[in-house]
C-alpha cells in the first residue's frame, strides 16, 4: 500500500466470518471501534502509508448486533477524523431487515435510503451502495434543498 499509494479501506470486524455474528460483545462499541481504527492506522503510517489514503470503515454488520450498528451510525461523527475519510457500508444490511421486518435484502431499499441519507447529512464521505440510481436521486434532492439553506 505504501509503495503504490493506493487508497485503502481499513475496516473493523470482530471475529472471523465464521464466528463474527456469534454473540458479538463490546463494553462500548463506538470507543472500541475507534480505538481499533486508530491503532491500525498508526501501524500503517509507521510502515509508510500516507494517512490521507486511509479510509475508515466501522464495519457495519461485521461482528455487531443491531444495537451496535445503530450506535455506530448515530455516532458516526466520532469517526470523522481528518485526514481520514469515512466510508460506511449499510446498503441492504441485515440490521435494516430486522428493524423493518424485511428478510429479503432486495426489500430493504427504503430503510437503506433512510440510513444513507442520514449518514450523508452527518458528513459521511463515501457510501457503499447497491441502489446507485436511487441514492443518486436522494443526493440530487438534498443538493437542491441545501441551496436554499
PAKERO-813865 format. One record per residue: x, y, z of N, C-alpha, C in turn. Coordinates in pm, whole numbers, always signed. Example, Ala and Ser with C-alpha at 12.3 -4.5 7.8 and 13.67 -1.06 7.14 Angstrom:
% residues 2
<n.east=+1319&n.north=-569&n.up=+780&ca.east=+1230&ca.north=-450&ca.up=+780&c.east=+1320&c.north=-330&c.up=+780> .
<n.east=+1285&n.north=-225&n.up=+708&ca.east=+1367&ca.north=-106&ca.up=+714&c.east=+1290&c.north=+3&c.up=+787> .
END
This chain:
% residues 149
<n.east=+84&n.north=-119&n.up=+0&ca.east=+0&ca.north=+0&ca.up=+0&c.east=+88&c.north=+124&c.up=+0> .
<n.east=+190&n.north=+124&n.up=+85&ca.east=+281&ca.north=+239&ca.up=+91&c.east=+352&c.north=+258&c.up=-42> .
<n.east=+392&n.north=+149&n.up=-105&ca.east=+466&ca.north=+158&ca.up=-231&c.east=+381&c.north=+207&c.up=-347> .
<n.east=+255&n.north=+168&n.up=-352&ca.east=+171&ca.north=+205&ca.up=-466&c.east=+97&c.north=+336&c.up=-445> .
<n.east=+72&n.north=+374&n.up=-320&ca.east=+0&ca.north=+497&ca.up=-293&c.east=-150&c.north=+487&c.up=-316> .
<n.east=-202&n.north=+366&n.up=-323&ca.east=-345&ca.north=+348&ca.up=-346&c.east=-424&c.north=+382&c.up=-219> .
<n.east=-550&n.north=+413&n.up=-237&ca.east=-638&ca.north=+431&ca.up=-122&c.east=-661&c.north=+294&c.up=-58> .
<n.east=-685&n.north=+295&n.up=+72&ca.east=-705&ca.north=+171&ca.up=+145&c.east=-821&c.north=+187&c.up=+242> .
<n.east=-914&n.north=+92&n.up=+240&ca.east=-1025&ca.north=+94&ca.up=+334&c.east=-987&c.north=+6&c.up=+453> .
<n.east=-974&n.north=+69&n.up=+567&ca.east=-943&ca.north=+0&ca.up=+692&c.east=-1075&c.north=-26&c.up=+763> .
<n.east=-1116&n.north=-152&n.up=+769&ca.east=-1247&ca.north=-186&ca.up=+824&c.east=-1234&c.north=-264&c.up=+954> .
<n.east=-1318&n.north=-230&n.up=+1049&ca.east=-1324&ca.north=-303&ca.up=+1175&c.east=-1413&c.north=-426&c.up=+1160> .
<n.east=-1374&n.north=-535&n.up=+1222&ca.east=-1458&ca.north=-652&ca.up=+1236&c.east=-1421&c.north=-720&c.up=+1367> .
<n.east=-1517&n.north=-787&n.up=+1425&ca.east=-1490&ca.north=-865&ca.up=+1545&c.east=-1504&c.north=-1011&c.up=+1507> .
<n.east=-1397&n.north=-1088&n.up=+1525&ca.east=-1401&ca.north=-1230&ca.up=+1491&c.east=-1373&c.north=-1254&c.up=+1344> .
<n.east=-1407&n.north=-1373&n.up=+1300&ca.east=-1389&ca.north=-1414&ca.up=+1161&c.east=-1527&c.north=-1425&c.up=+1096> .
<n.east=-1534&n.north=-1436&n.up=+963&ca.east=-1665&ca.north=-1451&ca.up=+900&c.east=-1746&c.north=-1568&c.up=+957> .
<n.east=-1678&n.north=-1671&n.up=+1003&ca.east=-1747&ca.north=-1787&ca.up=+1059&c.east=-1799&c.north=-1761&c.up=+1201> .
<n.east=-1735&n.north=-1670&n.up=+1275&ca.east=-1771&ca.north=-1651&ca.up=+1417&c.east=-1823&c.north=-1513&c.up=+1451> .
<n.east=-1815&n.north=-1417&n.up=+1360&ca.east=-1838&ca.north=-1278&ca.up=+1395&c.east=-1979&c.north=-1247&c.up=+1445> .
<n.east=-2078&n.north=-1324&n.up=+1406&ca.east=-2214&ca.north=-1294&ca.up=+1450&c.east=-2259&c.north=-1383&c.up=+1566> .
<n.east=-2166&n.north=-1459&n.up=+1623&ca.east=-2199&ca.north=-1540&ca.up=+1741&c.east=-2174&c.north=-1454&c.up=+1864> .
<n.east=-2280&n.north=-1397&n.up=+1916&ca.east=-2277&ca.north=-1316&ca.up=+2038&c.east=-2171&c.north=-1206&c.up=+2039> .
<n.east=-2174&n.north=-1112&n.up=+1943&ca.east=-2078&ca.north=-1002&ca.up=+1947&c.east=-2096&c.north=-921&c.up=+2076> .
<n.east=-1985&n.north=-881&n.up=+2135&ca.east=-1991&ca.north=-809&ca.up=+2263&c.east=-1887&c.north=-697&c.up=+2267> .
<n.east=-1929&n.north=-583&n.up=+2316&ca.east=-1842&ca.north=-468&ca.up=+2336&c.east=-1883&c.north=-401&c.up=+2468> .
<n.east=-1787&n.north=-348&n.up=+2540&ca.east=-1820&ca.north=-264&ca.up=+2655&c.east=-1875&c.north=-130&c.up=+2605> .
<n.east=-1811&n.north=-78&n.up=+2499&ca.east=-1852&ca.north=+48&ca.up=+2436&c.east=-1812&c.north=+38&c.up=+2290> .
<n.east=-1906&n.north=+3&n.up=+2205&ca.east=-1876&ca.north=-26&ca.up=+2064&c.east=-1809&c.north=+92&c.up=+1994> .
<n.east=-1856&n.north=+213&n.up=+2018&ca.east=-1800&ca.north=+329&ca.up=+1949&c.east=-1655&c.north=+351&c.up=+1989> .
<n.east=-1628&n.north=+347&n.up=+2117&ca.east=-1491&ca.north=+367&ca.up=+2166&c.east=-1398&c.north=+257&c.up=+2119> .
<n.east=-1444&n.north=+134&n.up=+2125&ca.east=-1360&ca.north=+20&ca.up=+2086&c.east=-1331&c.north=+19&c.up=+1936> .
<n.east=-1430&n.north=+49&n.up=+1854&ca.east=-1407&ca.north=+52&ca.up=+1709&c.east=-1314&c.north=+167&c.up=+1674> .
<n.east=-1336&n.north=+282&n.up=+1732&ca.east=-1248&ca.north=+396&ca.up=+1704&c.east=-1105&c.north=+366&c.up=+1747> .
<n.east=-1088&n.north=+306&n.up=+1864&ca.east=-954&ca.north=+270&ca.up=+1911&c.east=-885&c.north=+173&c.up=+1815> .
<n.east=-959&n.north=+74&n.up=+1769&ca.east=-904&ca.north=-21&ca.up=+1672&c.east=-856&c.north=+52&c.up=+1546> .
<n.east=-940&n.north=+141&n.up=+1493&ca.east=-903&ca.north=+213&ca.up=+1372&c.east=-780&c.north=+302&c.up=+1395> .
<n.east=-772&n.north=+365&n.up=+1511&ca.east=-656&ca.north=+450&ca.up=+1543&c.east=-528&c.north=+368&c.up=+1553> .
<n.east=-534&n.north=+255&n.up=+1622&ca.east=-415&ca.north=+169&ca.up=+1640&c.east=-369&c.north=+114&c.up=+1506> .
<n.east=-462&n.north=+64&n.up=+1426&ca.east=-425&ca.north=+7&ca.up=+1296&c.east=-372&c.north=+115&c.up=+1201> .
<n.east=-430&n.north=+234&n.up=+1208&ca.east=-383&ca.north=+345&ca.up=+1125&c.east=-241&c.north=+382&c.up=+1163> .
<n.east=-213&n.north=+391&n.up=+1292&ca.east=-78&ca.north=+424&ca.up=+1338&c.east=+24&c.north=+321&c.up=+1288> .
<n.east=-13&n.north=+194&n.up=+1290&ca.east=+77&ca.north=+90&ca.up=+1241&c.east=+100&c.north=+105&c.up=+1091> .
<n.east=-4&n.north=+137&n.up=+1017&ca.east=+10&ca.north=+155&ca.up=+873&c.east=+98&c.north=+276&c.up=+841> .
<n.east=+76&n.north=+386&n.up=+913&ca.east=+156&ca.north=+507&ca.up=+890&c.east=+302&c.north=+480&c.up=+926> .
<n.east=+326&n.north=+403&n.up=+1031&ca.east=+463&ca.north=+367&ca.up=+1070&c.east=+533&c.north=+286&c.up=+961> .
<n.east=+454&n.north=+219&n.up=+878&ca.east=+509&ca.north=+142&ca.up=+766&c.east=+507&c.north=+220&c.up=+636> .
<n.east=+486&n.north=+350&n.up=+644&ca.east=+499&ca.north=+436&ca.up=+527&c.east=+373&c.north=+465&c.up=+450> .
<n.east=+258&n.north=+424&n.up=+500&ca.east=+132&ca.north=+452&ca.up=+430&c.east=+94&c.north=+598&c.up=+455> .
<n.east=+59&n.north=+667&n.up=+349&ca.east=+14&ca.north=+805&ca.up=+359&c.east=-121&c.north=+808&c.up=+431> .
<n.east=-132&n.north=+878&n.up=+545&ca.east=-258&ca.north=+877&ca.up=+620&c.east=-377&c.north=+932&c.up=+541> .
<n.east=-352&n.north=+1016&n.up=+442&ca.east=-460&ca.north=+1069&ca.up=+358&c.east=-522&c.north=+960&c.up=+270> .
<n.east=-454&n.north=+849&n.up=+256&ca.east=-501&ca.north=+741&ca.up=+171&c.east=-583&c.north=+636&c.up=+247> .
<n.east=-596&n.north=+653&n.up=+379&ca.east=-665&ca.north=+555&ca.up=+461&c.east=-808&c.north=+601&c.up=+487> .
<n.east=-903&n.north=+521&n.up=+440&ca.east=-1044&ca.north=+545&ca.up=+468&c.east=-1085&c.north=+457&c.up=+586> .
<n.east=-1159&n.north=+514&n.up=+679&ca.east=-1206&ca.north=+438&ca.up=+794&c.east=-1344&c.north=+382&c.up=+765> .
<n.east=-1365&n.north=+255&n.up=+801&ca.east=-1492&ca.north=+187&ca.up=+786&c.east=-1521&c.north=+119&c.up=+920> .
<n.east=-1632&n.north=+154&n.up=+983&ca.east=-1666&ca.north=+99&ca.up=+1115&c.east=-1709&c.north=-48&c.up=+1108> .
<n.east=-1728&n.north=-100&n.up=+990&ca.east=-1762&ca.north=-242&ca.up=+975&c.east=-1905&c.north=-275&c.up=+1016> .
<n.east=-1998&n.north=-194&n.up=+969&ca.east=-2139&ca.north=-220&ca.up=+999&c.east=-2173&c.north=-364&c.up=+958> .
<n.east=-2229&n.north=-439&n.up=+1053&ca.east=-2271&ca.north=-577&ca.up=+1024&c.east=-2163&c.north=-681&c.up=+1041> .
<n.east=-2042&n.north=-642&n.up=+1070&ca.east=-1932&ca.north=-736&ca.up=+1083&c.east=-1896&c.north=-752&c.up=+1231> .
<n.east=-1962&n.north=-849&n.up=+1295&ca.east=-1939&ca.north=-872&ca.up=+1437&c.east=-2010&c.north=-768&c.up=+1522> .
<n.east=-2132&n.north=-734&n.up=+1483&ca.east=-2208&ca.north=-632&ca.up=+1555&c.east=-2356&c.north=-669&c.up=+1556> .
<n.east=-2422&n.north=-633&n.up=+1667&ca.east=-2566&ca.north=-652&ca.up=+1679&c.east=-2637&c.north=-534&c.up=+1613> .
<n.east=-2769&n.north=-542&n.up=+1608&ca.east=-2848&ca.north=-429&ca.up=+1556&c.east=-2815&c.north=-304&c.up=+1637> .
<n.east=-2811&n.north=-316&n.up=+1769&ca.east=-2784&ca.north=-202&ca.up=+1856&c.east=-2645&c.north=-146&c.up=+1833> .
<n.east=-2546&n.north=-232&n.up=+1814&ca.east=-2409&ca.north=-186&ca.up=+1785&c.east=-2408&c.north=-105&c.up=+1656> .
<n.east=-2474&n.north=-157&n.up=+1553&ca.east=-2478&ca.north=-88&ca.up=+1424&c.east=-2544&c.north=+49&c.up=+1437> .
<n.east=-2656&n.north=+54&n.up=+1509&ca.east=-2726&ca.north=+181&ca.up=+1526&c.east=-2641&c.north=+282&c.up=+1604> .
<n.east=-2569&n.north=+235&n.up=+1704&ca.east=-2482&ca.north=+326&ca.up=+1780&c.east=-2371&c.north=+381&c.up=+1691> .
<n.east=-2312&n.north=+296&n.up=+1608&ca.east=-2205&ca.north=+342&ca.up=+1519&c.east=-2258&c.north=+442&c.up=+1416> .
<n.east=-2378&n.north=+420&n.up=+1367&ca.east=-2438&ca.north=+512&ca.up=+1271&c.east=-2472&c.north=+644&c.up=+1340> .
<n.east=-2539&n.north=+636&n.up=+1454&ca.east=-2581&ca.north=+758&ca.up=+1525&c.east=-2461&c.north=+841&c.up=+1571> .
<n.east=-2349&n.north=+775&n.up=+1597&ca.east=-2230&ca.north=+846&ca.up=+1643&c.east=-2120&c.north=+849&c.up=+1538> .
<n.east=-2161&n.north=+841&n.up=+1412&ca.east=-2064&ca.north=+839&ca.up=+1302&c.east=-1974&c.north=+962&c.up=+1302> .
<n.east=-2022&n.north=+1073&n.up=+1357&ca.east=-1939&ca.north=+1194&ca.up=+1364&c.east=-1810&c.north=+1171&c.up=+1443> .
<n.east=-1808&n.north=+1073&n.up=+1531&ca.east=-1688&ca.north=+1044&ca.up=+1610&c.east=-1581&c.north=+975&c.up=+1526> .
<n.east=-1616&n.north=+937&n.up=+1404&ca.east=-1520&ca.north=+873&ca.up=+1313&c.east=-1478&c.north=+968&c.up=+1201> .
<n.east=-1518&n.north=+1092&n.up=+1211&ca.east=-1477&ca.north=+1194&ca.up=+1114&c.east=-1350&c.north=+1257&c.up=+1167> .
<n.east=-1239&n.north=+1191&n.up=+1141&ca.east=-1109&ca.north=+1231&ca.up=+1196&c.east=-1015&c.north=+1258&c.up=+1080> .
<n.east=-999&n.north=+1385&n.up=+1041&ca.east=-906&ca.north=+1416&ca.up=+932&c.east=-766&c.north=+1365&c.up=+966> .
<n.east=-692&n.north=+1318&n.up=+868&ca.east=-722&ca.north=+1327&ca.up=+725&c.east=-802&c.north=+1209&c.up=+671> .
<n.east=-853&n.north=+1124&n.up=+757&ca.east=-920&ca.north=+1003&ca.up=+711&c.east=-1062&c.north=+1031&c.up=+664> .
<n.east=-1098&n.north=+975&n.up=+551&ca.east=-1235&ca.north=+982&ca.up=+504&c.east=-1313&c.north=+867&c.up=+568> .
<n.east=-1441&n.north=+888&n.up=+587&ca.east=-1526&ca.north=+786&ca.up=+647&c.east=-1608&c.north=+718&c.up=+539> .
<n.east=-1597&n.north=+586&n.up=+533&ca.east=-1675&ca.north=+504&ca.up=+441&c.east=-1771&c.north=+421&c.up=+523> .
<n.east=-1896&n.north=+418&n.up=+483&ca.east=-1996&ca.north=+336&ca.up=+552&c.east=-2064&c.north=+245&c.up=+450> .
<n.east=-2076&n.north=+120&n.up=+486&ca.east=-2144&ca.north=+21&ca.up=+402&c.east=-2268&c.north=-31&c.up=+473> .
<n.east=-2380&n.north=+35&n.up=+450&ca.east=-2504&ca.north=-4&ca.up=+518&c.east=-2608&c.north=-62&c.up=+423> .
<n.east=-2583&n.north=-53&n.up=+295&ca.east=-2681&ca.north=-90&ca.up=+194&c.east=-2732&c.north=-232&c.up=+211> .
<n.east=-2865&n.north=-243&n.up=+231&ca.east=-2937&ca.north=-371&ca.up=+238&c.east=-2894&c.north=-461&c.up=+353> .
<n.east=-2824&n.north=-407&n.up=+452&ca.east=-2771&ca.north=-489&ca.up=+561&c.east=-2882&c.north=-552&c.up=+644> .
<n.east=-2848&n.north=-661&n.up=+711&ca.east=-2947&ca.north=-738&ca.up=+787&c.east=-3007&c.north=-659&c.up=+902> .
<n.east=-2934&n.north=-565&n.up=+961&ca.east=-2994&ca.north=-487&ca.up=+1071&c.east=-3114&c.north=-407&c.up=+1021> .
<n.east=-3110&n.north=-360&n.up=+896&ca.east=-3224&ca.north=-289&ca.up=+837&c.east=-3341&c.north=-386&c.up=+823> .
<n.east=-3311&n.north=-506&n.up=+776&ca.east=-3415&ca.north=-608&ca.up=+763&c.east=-3478&c.north=-645&c.up=+895> .
<n.east=-3398&n.north=-651&n.up=+1001&ca.east=-3453&ca.north=-685&ca.up=+1133&c.east=-3542&c.north=-573&c.up=+1185> .
<n.east=-3502&n.north=-450&n.up=+1166&ca.east=-3583&ca.north=-337&ca.up=+1215&c.east=-3713&c.north=-326&c.up=+1135> .
<n.east=-3706&n.north=-344&n.up=+1004&ca.east=-3823&ca.north=-326&ca.up=+918&c.east=-3900&c.north=-455&c.up=+891> .
<n.east=-3853&n.north=-566&n.up=+947&ca.east=-3913&ca.north=-697&ca.up=+924&c.east=-3912&c.north=-730&c.up=+775> .
<n.east=-3794&n.north=-719&n.up=+715&ca.east=-3774&ca.north=-748&ca.up=+574&c.east=-3661&c.north=-851&c.up=+560> .
<n.east=-3697&n.north=-978&n.up=+551&ca.east=-3598&ca.north=-1085&ca.up=+543&c.east=-3518&c.north=-1080&c.up=+413> .
<n.east=-3585&n.north=-1045&n.up=+303&ca.east=-3520&ca.north=-1041&ca.up=+172&c.east=-3444&c.north=-909&c.up=+156> .
<n.east=-3315&n.north=-917&n.up=+131&ca.east=-3232&ca.north=-796&ca.up=+116&c.east=-3284&c.north=-703&c.up=+8> .
<n.east=-3346&n.north=-757&n.up=-94&ca.east=-3399&ca.north=-675&ca.up=-204&c.east=-3515&c.north=-586&c.up=-158> .
<n.east=-3573&n.north=-617&n.up=-43&ca.east=-3687&ca.north=-540&ca.up=+8&c.east=-3646&c.north=-434&c.up=+110> .
<n.east=-3521&n.north=-398&n.up=+115&ca.east=-3470&ca.north=-306&ca.up=+217&c.east=-3433&c.north=-168&c.up=+161> .
<n.east=-3487&n.north=-133&n.up=+45&ca.east=-3449&ca.north=-6&ca.up=-19&c.east=-3485&c.north=+114&c.up=+67> .
<n.east=-3607&n.north=+122&n.up=+116&ca.east=-3647&ca.north=+241&ca.up=+191&c.east=-3562&c.north=+258&c.up=+317> .
<n.east=-3536&n.north=+150&n.up=+388&ca.east=-3451&ca.north=+158&ca.up=+506&c.east=-3308&c.north=+195&c.up=+472> .
<n.east=-3259&n.north=+138&n.up=+363&ca.east=-3124&ca.north=+169&ca.up=+318&c.east=-3111&c.north=+318&c.up=+284> .
<n.east=-3206&n.north=+370&n.up=+208&ca.east=-3200&ca.north=+511&ca.up=+169&c.east=-3210&c.north=+602&c.up=+291> .
<n.east=-3290&n.north=+562&n.up=+389&ca.east=-3302&ca.north=+643&ca.up=+511&c.east=-3167&c.north=+650&c.up=+583> .
<n.east=-3103&n.north=+538&n.up=+600&ca.east=-2974&ca.north=+535&ca.up=+670&c.east=-2867&c.north=+609&c.up=+590> .
<n.east=-2862&n.north=+586&n.up=+461&ca.east=-2762&ca.north=+652&ca.up=+377&c.east=-2782&c.north=+803&c.up=+374> .
<n.east=-2906&n.north=+847&n.up=+371&ca.east=-2934&ca.north=+991&ca.up=+373&c.east=-2892&c.north=+1049&c.up=+507> .
<n.east=-2922&n.north=+981&n.up=+616&ca.east=-2880&ca.north=+1025&ca.up=+749&c.east=-2728&c.north=+1040&c.up=+753> .
<n.east=-2657&n.north=+938&n.up=+705&ca.east=-2510&ca.north=+942&ca.up=+707&c.east=-2456&c.north=+1055&c.up=+620> .
<n.east=-2519&n.north=+1079&n.up=+507&ca.east=-2477&ca.north=+1188&ca.up=+419&c.east=-2491&c.north=+1321&c.up=+491> .
<n.east=-2604&n.north=+1340&n.up=+557&ca.east=-2627&ca.north=+1464&ca.up=+630&c.east=-2533&c.north=+1481&c.up=+748> .
<n.east=-2481&n.north=+1369&n.up=+798&ca.east=-2386&ca.north=+1372&ca.up=+910&c.east=-2241&c.north=+1381&c.up=+862> .
<n.east=-2219&n.north=+1390&n.up=+731&ca.east=-2086&ca.north=+1414&ca.up=+679&c.east=-2007&c.north=+1293&c.up=+633> .
<n.east=-2073&n.north=+1179&n.up=+619&ca.east=-2003&ca.north=+1060&ca.up=+569&c.east=-1947&c.north=+1090&c.up=+430> .
<n.east=-1824&n.north=+1050&n.up=+405&ca.east=-1757&ca.north=+1082&ca.up=+279&c.east=-1788&c.north=+985&c.up=+165> .
<n.east=-1799&n.north=+856&n.up=+197&ca.east=-1817&ca.north=+754&ca.up=+94&c.east=-1922&c.north=+655&c.up=+142> .
<n.east=-2015&n.north=+621&n.up=+55&ca.east=-2115&ca.north=+518&ca.up=+84&c.east=-2097&c.north=+404&c.up=-13> .
<n.east=-2103&n.north=+281&n.up=+40&ca.east=-2106&ca.north=+164&ca.up=-48&c.east=-2253&c.north=+135&c.up=-70> .
<n.east=-2296&n.north=+137&n.up=-196&ca.east=-2439&ca.north=+125&ca.up=-227&c.east=-2465&c.north=+13&c.up=-327> .
<n.east=-2586&n.north=-40&n.up=-322&ca.east=-2635&ca.north=-132&ca.up=-425&c.east=-2724&c.north=-57&c.up=-525> .
<n.east=-2805&n.north=+33&n.up=-470&ca.east=-2907&ca.north=+101&ca.up=-550&c.east=-2856&c.north=+239&c.up=-590> .
<n.east=-2771&n.north=+241&n.up=-691&ca.east=-2699&ca.north=+362&ca.up=-730&c.east=-2794&c.north=+472&c.up=-776> .
<n.east=-2885&n.north=+442&n.up=-866&ca.east=-2976&ca.north=+545&ca.up=-918&c.east=-3059&c.north=+606&c.up=-807> .
<n.east=-3114&n.north=+523&n.up=-722&ca.east=-3199&ca.north=+574&ca.up=-614&c.east=-3121&c.north=+663&c.up=-518> .
<n.east=-2999&n.north=+624&n.up=-485&ca.east=-2918&ca.north=+707&ca.up=-395&c.east=-2874&c.north=+834&c.up=-464> .
<n.east=-2842&n.north=+827&n.up=-592&ca.east=-2804&ca.north=+947&ca.up=-666&c.east=-2921&c.north=+1047&c.up=-668> .
<n.east=-3042&n.north=+997&n.up=-681&ca.east=-3159&ca.north=+1085&ca.up=-680&c.east=-3179&c.north=+1147&c.up=-541> .
<n.east=-3156&n.north=+1070&n.up=-436&ca.east=-3162&ca.north=+1126&ca.up=-299&c.east=-3060&c.north=+1238&c.up=-283> .
<n.east=-2939&n.north=+1215&n.up=-329&ca.east=-2834&ca.north=+1318&ca.up=-318&c.east=-2868&c.north=+1441&c.up=-400> .
<n.east=-2928&n.north=+1420&n.up=-517&ca.east=-2970&ca.north=+1533&ca.up=-601&c.east=-3076&c.north=+1617&c.up=-529> .
<n.east=-3170&n.north=+1550&n.up=-462&ca.east=-3273&ca.north=+1622&ca.up=-386&c.east=-3211&c.north=+1697&c.up=-268> .
<n.east=-3118&n.north=+1634&n.up=-197&ca.east=-3051&ca.north=+1701&ca.up=-85&c.east=-2978&c.north=+1825&c.up=-133> .
<n.east=-2910&n.north=+1813&n.up=-247&ca.east=-2837&ca.north=+1927&ca.up=-302&c.east=-2931&c.north=+2039&c.up=-339> .
<n.east=-3046&n.north=+2006&n.up=-399&ca.east=-3144&ca.north=+2109&ca.up=-438&c.east=-3197&c.north=+2183&c.up=-314> .
<n.east=-3228&n.north=+2109&n.up=-210&ca.east=-3279&ca.north=+2169&ca.up=-87&c.east=-3172&c.north=+2255&c.up=-21> .
<n.east=-3050&n.north=+2203&n.up=-17&ca.east=-2944&ca.north=+2274&ca.up=+56&c.east=-2908&c.north=+2409&c.up=-7> .
<n.east=-2940&n.north=+2429&n.up=-134&ca.east=-2914&ca.north=+2558&ca.up=-197&c.east=-2996&c.north=+2670&c.up=-134> .
<n.east=-3103&n.north=+2634&n.up=-62&ca.east=-3191&ca.north=+2734&ca.up=-2&c.east=-3174&c.north=+2746&c.up=+150> .
<n.east=-3068&n.north=+2687&n.up=+204&ca.east=-3045&ca.north=+2699&ca.up=+348&c.east=-2999&c.north=+2837&c.up=+385> .
END
